[in-house]
Amino acid sequence: KPVDAGKPVVDDANLPVVEVETAKGKFTLELDEEGAPNVVANFLKLVSTGYYEKNRILAIEKDLAVTMGDPLPDGKSPRMFTLDFESGKLPAKAGVVAMVRDLPPEGQPDTDALKATASTHFVVFTGDAAKYEGKYLVFGRVTEGLDVVKQLTAEDLITPRVVRWRSHAYEPKRNAK
């Protein structure tokens, strides 16, 4: 029986999945709800409410990362909330998806306050990103279409939609900004 393309499939046995449409094609994200449940809840809430609808690519680090997740083309929407640091166990390598947070200036120590600055911006690593290992909030991986991510430019728009989630509510714990 075909599934309604506009409605996510409810499947408690598998991880949530988001499909992202671009002019270059689609890519699929499998979300690590076990490793980063609050970050996944936040991401799914943003996707399902249309926050990321037709967002531009914010930054591209060639052969390293593509950053997205802000309705303003310059990426400077004010933060409405922040998330406490939480990260899955996937390494920072090609195909891994992470929520971006503020990092300390080079040579300066990291702080709990900086660790709790993630909000809406996320990154898809397109290469070995060892310099970000343990620094961003890892919450999933690309299962299809990494080649599409690698072709994205600053002019491209993303339109993500939830295609599979679990039957419970996704209500992230957010810190007021």
C-alpha positions as CSV (number, residue, x, y, z in Angstrom):
1,K,0.0,0.0,0.0
2,P,1.5,3.4,-1.0
3,V,2.3,5.8,1.8
4,D,0.9,9.4,1.7
5,A,3.9,11.4,0.7
6,G,2.7,14.3,2.8
7,K,2.4,12.4,6.0
8,P,5.3,10.8,7.9
9,V,5.3,7.1,8.5
10,V,5.1,6.2,12.2
11,D,7.6,3.4,12.9
12,D,8.8,2.8,16.5
13,A,11.2,0.0,15.4
14,N,13.4,2.3,13.3
15,L,15.1,5.7,13.6
16,P,13.4,8.9,12.4
17,V,14.2,10.0,8.8
18,V,14.1,13.4,7.1
19,E,14.3,13.9,3.4
20,V,15.8,17.2,2.1
21,E,14.9,18.4,-1.3
22,T,17.2,20.7,-3.3
23,A,17.5,21.9,-6.9
24,K,20.4,19.4,-7.2
25,G,18.3,16.5,-5.9
26,K,17.4,14.9,-2.6
27,F,19.4,13.7,0.4
28,T,18.1,11.6,3.3
29,L,19.1,12.0,6.9
30,E,18.7,9.2,9.5
31,L,18.5,10.7,13.0
32,D,20.3,9.2,16.0
33,E,17.4,9.4,18.5
34,E,19.2,7.1,20.9
35,G,22.4,9.0,21.0
36,A,21.0,12.6,20.9
37,P,17.3,12.5,21.8
38,N,16.9,16.2,22.6
39,V,18.8,17.4,19.5
40,V,16.7,15.1,17.3
41,A,13.5,16.3,19.0
42,N,14.5,19.9,18.3
43,F,15.4,19.1,14.6
44,L,12.2,17.2,14.0
45,K,10.1,20.0,15.6
46,L,11.8,22.6,13.4
47,V,11.4,20.5,10.2
48,S,7.7,19.7,11.0
49,T,6.8,23.3,11.7
50,G,8.3,24.5,8.4
51,Y,11.2,26.5,10.0
52,Y,13.7,25.2,7.5
53,E,11.4,25.5,4.5
54,K,13.3,27.1,1.5
55,N,16.3,28.1,3.6
56,R,19.5,29.0,1.8
57,I,22.9,27.2,2.3
58,L,24.7,29.4,4.8
59,A,28.4,28.3,4.4
60,I,30.4,25.8,2.5
61,E,33.8,24.6,3.5
62,K,35.1,22.8,0.4
63,D,35.5,19.0,1.0
64,L,34.6,19.5,4.6
65,A,31.1,20.8,5.5
66,V,27.9,22.4,4.3
67,T,26.1,24.5,6.9
68,M,22.4,25.3,6.7
69,G,19.4,26.0,8.9
70,D,18.5,29.7,9.0
71,P,15.6,31.5,7.3
72,L,17.7,34.6,6.7
73,P,20.2,34.3,3.8
74,D,23.0,35.8,5.9
75,G,22.4,33.2,8.7
76,K,21.9,35.9,11.3
77,S,18.4,35.2,12.6
78,P,18.4,35.9,16.3
79,R,18.5,32.8,18.5
80,M,15.1,32.1,20.0
81,F,16.5,29.4,22.2
82,T,19.6,27.2,22.8
83,L,20.1,23.6,23.5
84,D,22.3,21.9,26.1
85,F,25.2,20.0,24.7
86,E,24.3,16.4,23.7
87,S,26.0,14.4,21.0
88,G,25.7,11.0,19.5
89,K,28.7,8.7,19.0
90,L,29.2,9.1,15.3
91,P,32.6,10.4,14.3
92,A,33.0,13.8,12.5
93,K,33.4,12.4,9.0
94,A,31.7,12.5,5.6
95,G,27.9,12.0,5.9
96,V,27.6,12.9,9.5
97,V,25.0,15.6,10.5
98,A,25.5,17.9,13.5
99,M,23.9,20.9,15.2
100,V,26.3,23.8,15.1
101,R,27.3,25.7,18.2
102,D,29.6,28.6,19.1
103,L,33.2,27.5,19.5
104,P,35.9,29.2,21.6
105,P,38.5,31.3,19.8
106,E,41.5,29.2,18.7
107,G,43.7,28.4,21.7
108,Q,41.1,29.3,24.2
109,P,39.4,26.7,26.5
110,D,35.8,25.5,25.8
111,T,33.2,26.4,28.4
112,D,29.8,25.0,29.5
113,A,28.2,28.3,28.4
114,L,29.6,27.9,24.8
115,K,28.6,24.2,24.7
116,A,25.0,25.3,25.3
117,T,24.7,27.6,22.2
118,A,23.3,25.3,19.5
119,S,19.9,26.3,18.2
120,T,18.9,25.9,14.5
121,H,22.0,25.8,12.3
122,F,23.2,22.4,11.3
123,V,26.0,21.0,9.2
124,V,26.5,18.0,6.9
125,F,30.1,17.0,6.9
126,T,31.3,16.2,3.3
127,G,34.8,15.1,4.3
128,D,36.9,14.1,7.3
129,A,36.1,16.8,9.9
130,A,38.4,15.7,12.7
131,K,38.8,19.4,13.7
132,Y,35.2,19.3,14.8
133,E,35.3,16.0,16.6
134,G,33.5,16.3,19.9
135,K,32.7,19.9,19.3
136,Y,29.3,19.9,17.5
137,L,26.1,18.1,18.6
138,V,26.1,15.0,16.3
139,F,22.6,13.8,15.7
140,G,22.5,11.7,12.5
141,R,23.9,10.7,9.2
142,V,23.2,10.9,5.5
143,T,22.0,7.6,4.2
144,E,21.4,8.6,0.6
145,G,22.5,11.6,-1.5
146,L,25.8,12.7,0.0
147,D,26.8,13.4,-3.6
148,V,23.9,15.9,-3.7
149,V,25.2,17.7,-0.6
150,K,28.6,18.0,-2.1
151,Q,27.1,19.8,-5.1
152,L,25.3,22.4,-3.1
153,T,26.1,26.1,-3.5
154,A,25.2,29.2,-1.6
155,E,22.4,29.9,-4.0
156,D,20.7,26.6,-3.3
157,L,17.6,26.3,-1.1
158,I,16.6,23.3,1.1
159,T,13.1,22.0,1.8
160,P,13.2,19.2,4.4
161,R,10.3,17.0,5.4
162,V,9.9,14.3,8.0
163,V,9.3,11.0,6.2
164,R,9.5,8.7,9.3
165,W,9.3,9.2,13.0
166,R,8.3,7.4,16.2
167,S,4.9,7.5,17.8
168,H,5.9,9.7,20.8
169,A,5.7,13.5,20.9
170,Y,8.9,15.4,19.9
171,E,9.1,18.2,22.5
172,P,12.7,19.4,22.9
173,K,14.0,20.9,26.1
174,R,15.1,24.4,25.0
175,N,16.8,27.1,27.0
176,A,15.2,30.5,26.8
177,K,17.4,33.0,25.1
